Amino acid sequence: MLPGMQVSSARQAKIGGKRMTLSCDNCRRKKTRCDARQPSCANCENAGIICQTGRPARKRGRKVLRPSPATTQTQHQDSPTAPRAQSHSPDNQQQQQQQRQQQQQSPAPTGFGRPFSDHGFSPPFNDMARHLASKGVAQDPVSYTATCVQLFFQNIYPTYPVLYRPAIHAAIEKMSMPGEHKAFALVTATCAYTLAVLPVSLNTASWAIAEVFYRASKQALDLYTEADIENPDHTSIVIRMFHSGWIHVAGKTKASWYILGECIRIAQSMRLHDERSYENMSWLEGQLCRRVFWTLYTGDKSAAVLGHHPICLKSDMFEEGITVHYPEAFANQDIVHITSPTGSQQEMSLMDGFIANQTLWRAAETLLVMESRDFTCIDTHLTDLLMAFHTCLDGLPYALRFHNHLATSLRDFAFAEDLTRVQVPLPIAIQRTNIQISFQCLKMVILRKFTTSEPVIPPVNAQSPALSGALSGTTFEPHAQSSPSYILQTLKIADDMLYIIHTSSLDLVQLNGEACAEKIRLVGASILELIARNPDSLLIGTAKDYRELFPHILAMLDSKASESACREDNACA
């Protein structure tokens, strides 16, 4: 939880009273006259900085460093180098305990306990500090950003593993220095996206504070844009990716897609799709660039599915295809421990979930780009593509599966009464929600795409015996959108989507960003369309229950992008 935002002071001046002898820290440091006004003296108000008064200065000589009790307690509660391990369970009591732990966490800023002064800092940093103070942030700007970055690693990193802890901590140390525009832009972009995505149960910062960070990052990026484009690295894409995400949360989906396009063009100029491009990079830069590319890859497909945009990163765009390897895990920040259903402790990497998400979208890519003329009949190639897509997640670790409490191996299978409650760390729970909601959304998109309302009769020998039972009467029969099989498949996808939401939590869905809410909305819209097309079907009873449930869930998510999409749909109707 971000610290409180009330400015406190030990001074109190009375109108007409004698001037107090205790000057504020800033005036005493600059040896200027302090009028001791509340809540800010004239000098601090003119400078746009926080007016505070600490203890009187000690005597001359060597000073003894004594950390304050509050700082010591905070450091004990949560250290940036050793964040508290968390677990996720559908149990309501355990969820409430996790929320209390999150709210109590406030990473201790090492070496930033002094009041803020603009002396010696860069103009962008001073501007940001003044704007944060105007929004009620009383904490030192550097320590406040360090808190935001800690929240990023706890809640956003599982689906955006594009930052390296030691590197971003070094950037925090440099962000206030003149000329360090890249470090400043990266840190503030991270803070902007983090505060925008975090649900109110985990974050007290207002939207205005997130906007201060976004504006500061954008202005800093403008100072070196040309040099950045000419000599890009992974931060060139990460900064813009966070900008795109912040704008998406604000409900400006078109502007978000435009900035995402900038990220894709930079990735193409760096040839991040080609494994040979990584030969001249350092190991760390190469690993971060791999993570950035694959995050962009899924973001591009998601924008195409949810926003009806063209796909800009696909294999057939490049002569050599996409040859880049998946990233490796960072041992110091990607390894978590989980308790299996049988009670044993197991080690798991966050890269398992990250790579599984890429596998899902890669399996769907060819199906998403196919034109209607390509599947006027069932052929072996189409059958293989459909089978590959529907089975692409079969090898998931059990903690990421649809039924994440069920171990299907002979060694681990057990009956419910014999099982230990699975303790799933929060990062894994976030990844499961993302993967499974994306899977249900893609199944709905592909089902609708491979469905026709016009008579399409395949040749006698074109139909695959292996899929004749599964696909007959659904995607390739006349007026398939009214067929019982199509209705049942649509209802099954909606039911599975609701199960994922039910076994997750509101926070887990919100932590996956606006795209997650839009995927839920897509399935809900398919239910409404199903009811409109088949009002008299005997199978529509369940769909009518879903008709009210999906809008209720979306209202709880408070999705600005989803509201914007609804307005566009109504305008087109």
FITOR-777374 format. One record per residue (C-alpha): x, y, z. Coordinates in steps of 0.001 Angstrom, whole numbers, padded with zeros to 6 digits, always signed. Layout:
BEGIN
XYZ/...
//
This chain:
BEGIN
+000000+000000+000000/+001355+003394-000898/+002036+005644+002076/-000439+008251+003252/-000525+011568+001519/-000858+014087+004353/+001902+016627+004984/+002746+016876+008659/+004829+019479+010427/+005858+020245+013973/+005606+024038+013369/+002490+026125+013889/+002478+029896+013279/-000222+032172+014658/-001401+035282+012857/+000113+038332+014524/+002282+036193+016754/+006026+036300+017099/+008054+034587+014451/+009127+031068+015401/+012827+030443+015661/+012569+026911+014213/+012911+027245+010428/+011922+024538+007998/+014587+022153+006750/+014825+023768+003315/+015217+027344+004636/+017687+026250+007291/+019748+024397+004686/+019775+027428+002357/+020204+029839+005308/+017213+031935+004281/+014527+033576+006411/+011539+031272+007028/+008097+032758+007776/+006917+029435+009307/+003551+029510+007549/+001347+026426+007417/+001166+024137+005572/+004099+025582+003624/+006375+028576+004100/+006640+031122+001299/+010070+029911+000146/+008996+026269-000196/+005693+027263-001797/+007481+029335-004442/+009946+026521-005088/+007124+023961-005309/+008697+021600-002779/+007481+019924+000406/+007905+022070+003516/+008989+019952+006463/+010716+020436+009791/+012772+017704+011364/+014789+017672+014548/+017203+020538+015215/+020614+020048+013688/+023091+018117+015770/+026365+019509+016979/+029284+019703+014628/+031420+016641+014118/+030845+013085+013012/+027127+012268+012909/+025794+008971+014151/+023277+007400+011773/+020246+006156+013691/+017375+004857+011584/+013963+006016+012739/+011651+003407+014308/+009202+003722+011404/+011912+003085+008841/+013312+000174+010803/+009877-001377+011162/+009159-000944+007453/+012461-002522+006492/+011676-005446+008733/+008250-005893+007172/+009411-005918+003599/+012835-005715+002012/+013139-004879-001700/+015700-007636-002095/+013593-010253-000332/+009869-009682-000966/+007364-011591+001120/+006226-014861-000449/+002500-014992-001086/+000045-017668-002077/-003383-017674-003663/-006361-019821-002871/-010056-019515-003651/-010751-019507+000072/-012162-016075+001038/-010359-015905+004369/-007002-016537+002731/-007727-013895+000075/-008450-011320+002776/-005214-012209+004536/-003282-011700+001293/-004880-008298+000798/-003920-007242+004323/-000340-008330+003664/-000245-006362+000413/-001664-003268+002108/+000905-003414+004898/+003846-003626+002519/+005778-000416+002013/+009328-001059+000798/+011885+000842+002818/+013771+003449+000778/+017438+003047+001509/+019216+006386+001682/+016240+008569+000705/+015066+009706+004129/+015912+013406+003599/+013285+016023+002629/+013186+016787-001057/+015076+019756-002454/+015388+020671-006123/+019048+021569-005770/+021218+019596-008207/+018371+017565-009715/+017311+017407-013350/+014456+019660-014547/+012177+016691-015416/+012659+015287-011923/+011947+018658-010296/+008789+019067-012370/+007599+015595-011396/+008325+016256-007713/+006311+019485-007769/+003361+017794-009466/+003438+014873-007017/+003451+017324-004103/+000477+019153-005612/-001414+015824-005658/-000762+015276-001958/+002296+012991-002060/+004324+013812+001048/+006978+011130+000593/+010358+011760-000987/+009880+011333-004788/+012678+008812-005174/+011450+006592-002354/+007885+006894-003658/+008948+005597-007075/+010882+002793-005373/+007641+001773-003658/+005808+001755-006996/+008498-000388-008610/+008235-002862-005735/+004493-003073-006373/+005237-003751-010036/+007362-006785-009240/+004761-008127-006812/+001719-007744-009066/+002518-006896-012707/+005812-008676-013378/+004291-012197-013757/+002655-011157-017053/+005170-008414-017976/+008564-009913-017031/+010483-007211-018904/+012463-005633-016053/+015544-006856-014201/+015574-005910-010524/+019220-004790-010184/+018958-002752-013390/+015750-000934-012431/+017085-000262-008932/+020172+001307-010527/+017852+003409-012686/+016037+004619-009556/+019358+005750-008095/+020132+007733-011276/+016693+009074-012175/+017155+012444-010435/+020555+013157-011992/+020828+015684-014843/+021035+014021-018253/+019720+010611-017115/+016600+010862-019263/+016417+007154-020099/+016540+006040-016459/+013947+008656-015531/+011613+007717-018401/+011851+003992-017599/+011162+004329-013876/+008275+006761-014278/+006699+004663-017062/+006826+001644-014747/+005167+003629-011958/+002482+005014-014280/+001381+001620-015571/+001588-000037-012154/-000578+002551-010399/-003064+002531-013282/-003564-001250-013209/-003500-001951-009464/-007004-002385-007984/-008115-000057-005209/-007790-002874-002669/-004014-002819-003172/-003383+000850-003920/-004543+004184-002500/-002875+006377-005119/-005301+008389-007214/-005488+008276-010993/-004018+011790-010984/-000777+010462-009481/-000512+007774-012160/-001017+010497-014747/+001793+012586-013233/+004177+009667-013774/+002889+009087-017318/+003304+012746-018324/+006758+012873-016753/+007877+009734-018602/+006492+010939-021919/+008169+014334-021596/+011493+012724-020706/+011246+010344-023670/+010643+013308-025977/+014023+014723-024927/+015948+011855-026549/+013485+010249-028967/+015602+010567-032107/+018724+009166-030452/+016629+006390-028923/+015193+005340-032281/+018601+005428-033952/+020231+003329-031211/+017454+001356-029497/+017697-001211-026726/+015111-003105-024697/+014183+000009-022694/+013140+001755-025913/+010320-000761-026254/+009526-001242-022561/+008933+002474-021971/+006548+002750-024921/+004886-000537-023968/+004035+000863-020532/+002824+004095-022151/+000527+002052-024385/-000739+000115-021378/-001461+003277-019384/-003422+004780-022281/-005326+001493-022674/-006382+001603-019026/-007527+005191-019633/-009934+003833-022247/-008166+005269-025302/-007816+002036-027248/-006911+003622-030597/-004116+005718-029129/-002907+002668-027221/-002731+000625-030418/-000844+003437-032174/+001887+003459-029518/+001969-000346-029565/+002733+000035-033265/+005772+002142-032378/+006993-000692-030154/+006547-003182-032989/+008409-000990-035481/+011352-000621-033104/+011384-004396-032566/+011378-004903-036325/+014230-002427-036785/+016212-004366-034162/+015246-007620-035938/+014261-009166-032629/+012411-011921-034492/+015742-013290-035746/+017883-015325-033361/+021036-014130-035131/+020378-010569-033966/+021164-011592-030390/+024720-012691-031108/+026130-009189-030591/+024143-008462-027427/+025221-009057-023867/+023537-012001-022173/+021335-009759-020010/+020310-007461-022858/+019566-010492-025016/+017342-012059-022361/+015416-008828-021824/+015002-008331-025577/+013608-011875-025894/+011076-011139-023166/+010143-007853-024807/+009661-009466-028224/+007407-012254-026973/+005392-009829-024843/+004891-007728-027973/+003988-010849-029944/+001053-011695-027689/+000060-008046-027308/-000154-007709-031077/-002455-010742-031385/-004567-009581-028452/-005041-006155-030046/-006047-007837-033296/-008642-010046-031600/-010097-007422-029265/-009718-004279-031361/-010179-005695-034875/-006723-004474-035873/-004429-006152-038409/-001794-008530-037050/+001622-006883-037383/+003924-009570-035951/+003438-012936-037636/+005717-015587-039042/+004955-015104-042732/+005978-011433-042531/+009625-012439-042331/+011505-014415-044943/+013183-016558-042296/+010112-016656-040058/+010289-016098-036298/+013404-017887-035077/+014064-016160-031739/+014311-018538-028791/+012306-018226-025609/+014018-016453-022674/+015717-018126-019745/+014723-017602-016125/+016476-015158-013815/+017328-017314-010824/+017149-014385-008404/+013636-013232-009350/+011789-015883-011389/+011828-018960-009117/+008886-019640-006782/+007914-022599-004593/+004499-024229-004553/+002825-026936-002501/+001495-029814-004604/-001881-031506-003939/+000021-034301-002201/+001734-031831+000143/+005217-031886-001393/+007179-028704-002086/+008022-028037-005723/+010085-025385-007479/+008591-023557-010432/+009779-020780-012744/+007644-017835-013804/+009007-018433-017285/+006918-021628-017434/+003734-019573-017424/+005176-016864-019655/+006246-019373-022317/+002924-021238-022055/+001149-018005-022924/+003329-017585-026017/+002643-021204-027004/-001097-020536-026818/-001001-017491-029066/+001430-019107-031522/-000936-022065-031878/-003782-019646-032627/-001849-017410-035043/-002462-019328-038279/-006133-019825-037451/-006553-016117-036734/-005026-014984-040039/-006869-017487-042255/-009425-016031-044656/-012898-017481-045089/-011994-018872-048498/-009275-020969-046859/-011733-023150-044951/-014651-023776-047267/-014058-027427-046577/-012290-029536-043988/-008830-030605-045009/-005962-032298-043237/-004074-029042-042685/-007017-027343-041019/-007639-030408-038881/-004040-030367-037690/-004225-026650-036848/-007387-027088-034808/-005999-030098-032966/-002739-028263-032226/-004624-025291-030818/-006996-027258-028593/-004162-029372-027149/-001456-026691-026842/-001926-026332-023060/-002069-030035-022245/+001458-030020-020832/+000925-027167-018376/+002124-027540-014779/-000936-028358-012659/-000856-024956-010913/-001544-023244-014249/-004188-025655-015493/-007913-025101-015805/-008490-027518-012897/-005462-026415-010909/-006251-028623-007889/-006282-031816-009936/-003039-033723-010522/-003521-036184-013386/-000294-038145-013089/-000390-041626-011572/+002076-040588-008883/+000236-037429-007741/-003447-038285-008249/-005494-038453-005040/-009076-038105-003866/-010262-034758-002543/-010409-035801+001106/-006784-036961+000954/-005430-033764-000596/-003599-030899+001017/-004940-027473+000079/-002759-026273-002776/-000721-023203-001882/-000208-021324-005148/+001990-018208-005025/+000353-015007-006196/+002525-014693-009360/+001454-018174-010522/-002198-017404-009763/-001942-014241-011869/-000455-016216-014759/-003134-018916-014550/-005894-016316-014768/-004233-014710-017785/-003601-017963-019676/-006975-019576-019067/-009054-016462-019785/-007069-015943-022998/-007672-019588-023946/-011449-019310-023538/-011493-016040-025470/-009510-017540-028358/-011732-020618-028428/-014740-018336-028834/-013069-016263-031561/-012034-019343-033531/-015423-021012-033086/-017184-017936-034460/-014700-017560-037290/-015118-021171-038367/-018891-020868-038241/-021084-019803-041110/-024696-018846-041476/-024604-019797-045154/-024887-023338-046545/-021396-024790-046927/-021280-028451-047905/-017830-030061-047873/-016850-032648-050471/-017549-036229-049494/-013884-037187-049179/-012719-033932-047621/-013921-034599-044124/-011450-036026-041630/-012731-039188-039890/-010914-038156-036733/-012893-034925-036408/-016127-035860-038151/-017936-036343-034857/-016444-033308-033171/-017081-030841-035989/-020164-032250-037671/-023142-029959-037275/-021110-027092-035836/-018729-025158-038004/-019400-026645-041412/-023072-027486-041621/-025730-025189-043162/-026832-022347-040860/-024331-023524-038252/-024869-020568-035907/-028319-021934-035170/-027233-025532-034762/-027543-027208-031343/-023868-028135-031421/-022770-024519-031932/-025057-023339-029138/-023707-025994-026773/-020082-025146-027579/-020726-021442-027006/-022392-022151-023667/-019497-024438-022662/-016951-021696-023362/-018994-019183-021369/-019316-021664-018503/-015557-022304-018500/-014870-018562-018542/-017068-018092-015492/-015300-020974-013732/-011909-019308-014255/-013244-016025-012899/-014851-017849-009965/-011660-019723-009036/-009571-016571-009381/-010568-013326-007693/-011524-009821-008703/-008003-008614-007943/-006383-011317-010083/-008522-010386-013075/-007823-006671-012614/-004080-007260-012268/-004115-008715-015781/-005115-005334-017171/-007776-004004-019491/-007183-006718-022090/-008379-009352-019615/-011656-007500-019065/-012112-007144-022818/-011684-010897-023301/-014441-011513-020771/-016588-008955-022551/-016071-010727-025889/-017465-013979-024483/-020355-012129-022861/-021164-010424-026172/-021206-013824-027876/-023853-014978-025394/-026028-011951-026171/-025658-012615-029882/-026559-016268-029341/-029778-015310-027556/-030689-012820-030274/-030182-015389-033050/-031926-018290-031288/-034666-016872-029048/-036866-019974-029286/-034214-022653-028812/-034685-024998-025873/-030965-024591-025095/-031135-020835-024463/-032308-021094-020843/-028768-021173-019439/-027679-018392-021780/-030363-016118-020339/-028818-016548-016889/-025440-015537-018304/-027005-012483-019969/-027106-010637-016655/-024032-012190-015051/-021404-011068-017573/-022408-007365-017459/-022367-007578-013653/-018795-008912-013671/-017663-006238-016128/-019209-003545-013943/-017235-004866-010965/-014037-004721-013033/-014717-001039-013849/-013106-001387-017270/-012775+001911-019148/-011684+000155-022344/-014689-002152-022192/-017006+000830-021721/-015391+002514-024723/-015917-000617-026829/-019584-000729-025788/-020060+002872-026896/-018455+002108-030263/-020684-000948-030722/-023788+001103-029933/-022692+003796-032370/-022265+001211-035140/-025589-000502-034394/
//
